[in-house]
Every structure is written in structure tokens, then in C-alpha cells.
Amino acid sequence: MAQKQYTLAEVGQHNKPTDVWMVIHDKVYDVTKFLHEHPGGEEVLIEYAGKEATTEFDDVGHSSDAKEQMKQYLIGELAEADRKKKTKVASSSDSSSTAKGSSGSWLGSLKTKFFG
């Protein structure tokens, strides 16, 4: 059976300390009941309530036990249309960061000016 799909707008409505949903790896989680158990404190989860939190989740380096525990809070998945929007946003920001790192950037010009 297919999982229920939610849009980013729907997830965004669940952004209060008494109602906390988030998106991690295109999966939607209702972590409201987990707030008081979260080892990093409930504030961290509340900060990302109603938002995409994949990068933040991955940056922490959660254990395999934590990833397994997440399954009980899974309520659905991100709607396909919003997955595509996320990919387009990431692609456009990737290209701008590449441009900033090129020799044509202000930093590249500064290095050339001083270091030839």
C-alpha cells in the first residue's frame, strides 16, 4: 500500500511545540510524541517543525538505532511535486556556489591581484 503523500505546505502547518512534523529524506514524520525523549532536546526538533530537515539530520550523524526508531513516527512521504521543487532549488544554488568559487569571483580577483 502506498504511503500518504503530503505537500511542503501541509507539513508547514505543523510547526508548533504541540504539533511537530518534519521532512527527512522525502519522508514525513510526526515527532510530537518524541519531543521529550529526544536526546538532543526538544528545542532542536521544534526549531525544524514544519520544515525540511534532511541536512540538519544528516549533519548530526544519527546512529543506526536512531534511524530505526524514526520509523515509528513515519506518517507518509513528501509529494512528488515538492520533491522536484527541492531538486530544482538545490541545482540552482549549486550552480551559484560554483560561480562563487571560480576565479571570476571577487575572492579569485583578490587573489590574482595580490598573488599574481
C-alpha positions as CSV (number, residue, x, y, z in Angstrom):
1,M,0.0,0.0,0.0
2,A,1.3,3.4,-0.9
3,Q,2.1,5.9,1.8
4,K,0.0,9.0,2.2
5,Q,1.7,12.0,0.5
6,Y,1.9,15.5,2.0
7,T,3.0,18.7,0.4
8,L,5.5,21.0,2.0
9,A,2.7,23.4,2.6
10,E,0.8,20.8,4.6
11,V,3.9,19.9,6.6
12,G,4.4,23.6,7.2
13,Q,1.1,23.8,9.1
14,H,2.5,21.5,11.8
15,N,5.0,23.9,13.2
16,K,4.0,24.4,16.9
17,P,5.5,22.8,20.0
18,T,2.3,20.8,20.4
19,D,2.3,19.6,16.7
20,V,5.7,18.9,15.2
21,W,6.1,17.4,11.7
22,M,9.2,17.5,9.6
23,V,10.6,16.1,6.3
24,I,13.7,14.0,6.3
25,H,14.9,12.3,3.1
26,D,11.5,12.9,1.5
27,K,9.7,11.1,4.3
28,V,7.2,13.0,6.6
29,Y,7.5,12.4,10.3
30,D,5.2,13.4,13.2
31,V,7.7,13.7,16.1
32,T,5.3,15.4,18.5
33,K,5.3,12.4,20.9
34,F,9.1,12.1,20.7
35,L,9.9,15.7,21.8
36,H,10.5,14.8,25.4
37,E,12.6,11.7,24.6
38,H,14.9,13.4,22.0
39,P,18.5,13.1,23.3
40,G,19.4,16.5,21.8
41,G,16.5,18.2,23.5
42,E,13.1,19.1,22.2
43,E,14.2,22.6,21.1
44,V,16.1,21.1,18.2
45,L,13.0,19.4,16.9
46,I,10.8,22.4,17.5
47,E,13.2,24.6,15.5
48,Y,12.6,22.5,12.4
49,A,8.9,21.9,13.0
50,G,7.1,22.1,9.7
51,K,10.3,22.2,7.6
52,E,12.6,20.1,5.5
53,A,15.3,18.9,8.0
54,T,17.4,16.4,6.0
55,T,20.7,18.3,6.0
56,E,20.4,19.1,9.7
57,F,19.6,15.4,10.5
58,D,22.5,14.1,8.4
59,D,24.9,16.7,9.8
60,V,24.4,15.4,13.4
61,G,25.3,11.8,12.4
62,H,22.5,9.9,13.9
63,S,23.1,6.3,14.9
64,S,21.5,3.3,13.2
65,D,19.4,2.9,16.3
66,A,18.1,6.4,16.0
67,K,17.3,5.8,12.3
68,E,15.4,2.7,13.2
69,Q,13.5,4.4,15.9
70,M,12.3,7.1,13.4
71,K,10.2,4.5,11.6
72,Q,7.6,4.6,14.4
73,Y,7.0,8.3,13.7
74,L,6.7,8.0,9.9
75,I,3.3,9.2,8.7
76,G,3.9,9.5,4.9
77,E,6.1,10.9,2.2
78,L,6.7,14.2,0.5
79,A,4.5,14.8,-2.5
80,E,6.4,14.2,-5.8
81,A,5.9,17.8,-7.0
82,D,7.6,19.1,-3.9
83,R,10.5,16.7,-4.3
84,K,11.1,18.1,-7.8
85,K,10.9,21.7,-6.5
86,K,13.5,20.8,-3.9
87,T,15.8,19.4,-6.5
88,K,15.5,22.5,-8.7
89,V,16.3,24.7,-5.8
90,A,19.3,22.7,-4.9
91,S,20.5,22.7,-8.5
92,S,20.3,26.4,-8.9
93,S,22.0,27.0,-5.5
94,D,24.8,24.6,-6.5
95,S,25.5,26.5,-9.7
96,S,25.7,29.8,-7.8
97,S,28.1,28.4,-5.3
98,T,30.2,27.0,-8.1
99,A,30.3,30.5,-9.6
100,K,31.4,32.0,-6.3
101,G,34.3,29.6,-6.1
102,S,35.6,30.3,-9.6
103,S,38.4,32.5,-10.5
104,G,35.9,35.1,-11.7
105,S,34.6,35.6,-8.2
106,W,35.6,38.6,-6.1
107,L,37.9,36.3,-4.0
108,G,39.6,35.0,-7.1
109,S,40.2,38.5,-8.3
110,L,41.6,39.5,-5.0
111,K,44.0,36.5,-5.0
112,T,45.1,37.3,-8.6
113,K,45.7,41.0,-7.7
114,F,47.9,40.2,-4.7
115,F,49.4,36.8,-5.7
116,G,49.6,37.2,-9.4
